[in-house]
């Protein structure tokens, strides 16, 4: 019997060892695959959330900069008594003015302008004193008004985000992040721009993570402060993990549990995006596979090879569920891919990337394979309803159908990958790459492709698109240039009613852009406002030389340049309240119907601008004379006030000290302090000569607090002391 048992046991033992080896190998492979997929999935969700939040915060920073640079906001920083005099009108004006800064960003719940000196808070819908605002509209949990006021004003902050906190907004509970930006000069904060961001908007970016009841995900700033977090268990309190490096996945002990930590760091603001999951949760299904494998091995001892195979087959069912769950997660990520690709091509065509390496990294991340030794952008213009001012629903549906047909054709009719991007409702941008032996071969290929497309679309679908082709560029960054060239070629073709296909390199070699950069445009408007006629004359001559002499611009481009100039003139005329140009401007614009006509119109516009500048200067000069008259009268009535000074007078007239000092010197020929001193000394001489008042009394009568200061000033003006002046009876 024993030999027979041994003979049966030996092959059984061999099969059992083989099954155990297979089970162990499969377990290790599954463990590796699941860990890798979980790490990659977590990292992808964190990176996606990071990119979206960076973009949103950059939009918030842009809105904050606009508010900070707004002149009305800057002027209100110095107001101390907001409810007195003209300050009430300032509040109303700024309240109305803030309507121009509308909230088009759904990421922002609201913003507030808080002013320290006036103790006011103003936004698009309200203007209140700070204490009332905090009591009835905006209060932070567990913070008194004094604590909140100290946190907001005592520290000078620039583009800082405070962690999410529970608060009451208009009596309703919310959890908000607060974006803080101090105004004024550091270290003192004269005012604060506070932007409220709903914490739910931030938490939404982390909802794609599988956290379980013991896990959490959070965002921390570069100083380690918790900005926002999400958990599945209500009693889970996130713990900030100390991490080295900018990105990675690691296992560590947190409390009494082993955790898997995935993290990445934003290059925009240094924030860390972290997910913490119990390792046993991540590997739970794999451990389940391991237990089943062991059970199969033990069962195989009693039930034989056949039962072991059945159990091994059943052992794969949990793995199948695991794969299904992973596929669902991948599908969720795949659903977001079209939006990310659209944003990528938008930035690529606008030239917003810094290097080819950055573009290659994003293409790999998005699954875009655009390779070759050259790249061309073809702009496809659907001109089916160009002559219609308003498109009906049927027209829009027809245009959308044509776009889909073009996409389908390009995706199936060529062996080279062609990427299409929606530019406008009637335009598509096609990016064509590929490797060719020469540029001539590439051009022939593109020409043949476009001819086939034109023929196919025309015969089968009645479409007659226009193709505008930019030049061939050797790198990814050059795609933006090829796109701009294609746009120029299309506009040129529309203007000149050209053929269905236009190549940028075949256009007439003329300068295709007029010279009137934004900084020059702003400087010209400032020169006109300042009344600097000589400087304006010089600038207009420089613009004429650049656009009419040094550049060979088309008539259309010159007309655009003149239209831009006319627009600035109309704004200046309205701002400076000069003669209405509404009737004269259309007549002038029509005269620019030829190159000579454009030159003549430019010279006429120069004369009009000079007239506007001179009129503004005269009005400004007249206003300054009246202001100086008021200043002199005020000084003559108030010189006996010992607190009278340049700063006090500037505050009284609501002017800057520099501006007041300059116009006073221009119109009186005296510095402010010298004039005030002469006024006081003149009165002191009269009192010394005509009265018997003691010198100590005269000192106070003429606005001095110190006899020594008075004595030095008197001797500087009259050459002798006050006592000697009285004794000698000098006039």
HELIX and SHEET records of a PDB file:
HELIX    1   1 UNK A    2  UNK A   69  1                                  68    
HELIX    2   2 UNK A   71  UNK A   76  1                                   6    
HELIX    3   3 UNK A   87  UNK A   97  1                                  11    
HELIX    4   4 UNK A   98  UNK A  100  5                                   3    
HELIX    5   5 UNK A  130  UNK A  136  1                                   7    
HELIX    6   6 UNK A  145  UNK A  153  1                                   9    
HELIX    7   7 UNK A  199  UNK A  204  1                                   6    
HELIX    8   8 UNK A  279  UNK A  282  1                                   4    
HELIX    9   9 UNK A  284  UNK A  350  1                                  67    
HELIX   10  10 UNK A  356  UNK A  366  1                                  11    
HELIX   11  11 UNK A  393  UNK A  412  1                                  20    
HELIX   12  12 UNK A  439  UNK A  461  1                                  23    
HELIX   13  13 UNK A  478  UNK A  496  1                                  19    
HELIX   14  14 UNK A  504  UNK A  506  5                                   3    
HELIX   15  15 UNK A  518  UNK A  530  1                                  13    
HELIX   16  16 UNK A  533  UNK A  544  1                                  12    
HELIX   17  17 UNK A  545  UNK A  549  3                                   5    
HELIX   18  18 UNK A  555  UNK A  576  1                                  22    
HELIX   19  19 UNK A  582  UNK A  591  1                                  10    
HELIX   20  20 UNK A  595  UNK A  638  1                                  44    
HELIX   21  21 UNK A  646  UNK A  653  1                                   8    
HELIX   22  22 UNK A  657  UNK A  668  1                                  12    
HELIX   23  23 UNK A  672  UNK A  690  1                                  19    
HELIX   24  24 UNK A  695  UNK A  701  1                                   7    
HELIX   25  25 UNK A  707  UNK A  718  1                                  12    
HELIX   26  26 UNK A  722  UNK A  728  1                                   7    
SHEET    1   A 7 UNK A 127  UNK A 129  0                                        
SHEET    2   A 7 UNK A 120  UNK A 122 -1                                        
SHEET    3   A 7 UNK A 108  UNK A 115 -1                                        
SHEET    4   A 7 UNK A 191  UNK A 198 -1                                        
SHEET    5   A 7 UNK A 172  UNK A 183 -1                                        
SHEET    6   A 7 UNK A 160  UNK A 169 -1                                        
SHEET    7   A 7 UNK A 138  UNK A 140 -1                                        
SHEET    1   B 5 UNK A 226  UNK A 231  0                                        
SHEET    2   B 5 UNK A 216  UNK A 220 -1                                        
SHEET    3   B 5 UNK A 272  UNK A 278 -1                                        
SHEET    4   B 5 UNK A 257  UNK A 265 -1                                        
SHEET    5   B 5 UNK A 247  UNK A 254 -1                                        
SHEET    1   C 5 UNK A 418  UNK A 424  0                                        
SHEET    2   C 5 UNK A 427  UNK A 432 -1                                        
SHEET    3   C 5 UNK A 376  UNK A 381 -1                                        
SHEET    4   C 5 UNK A 466  UNK A 469 -1                                        
SHEET    5   C 5 UNK A 501  UNK A 503  1                                        
END                                                                             
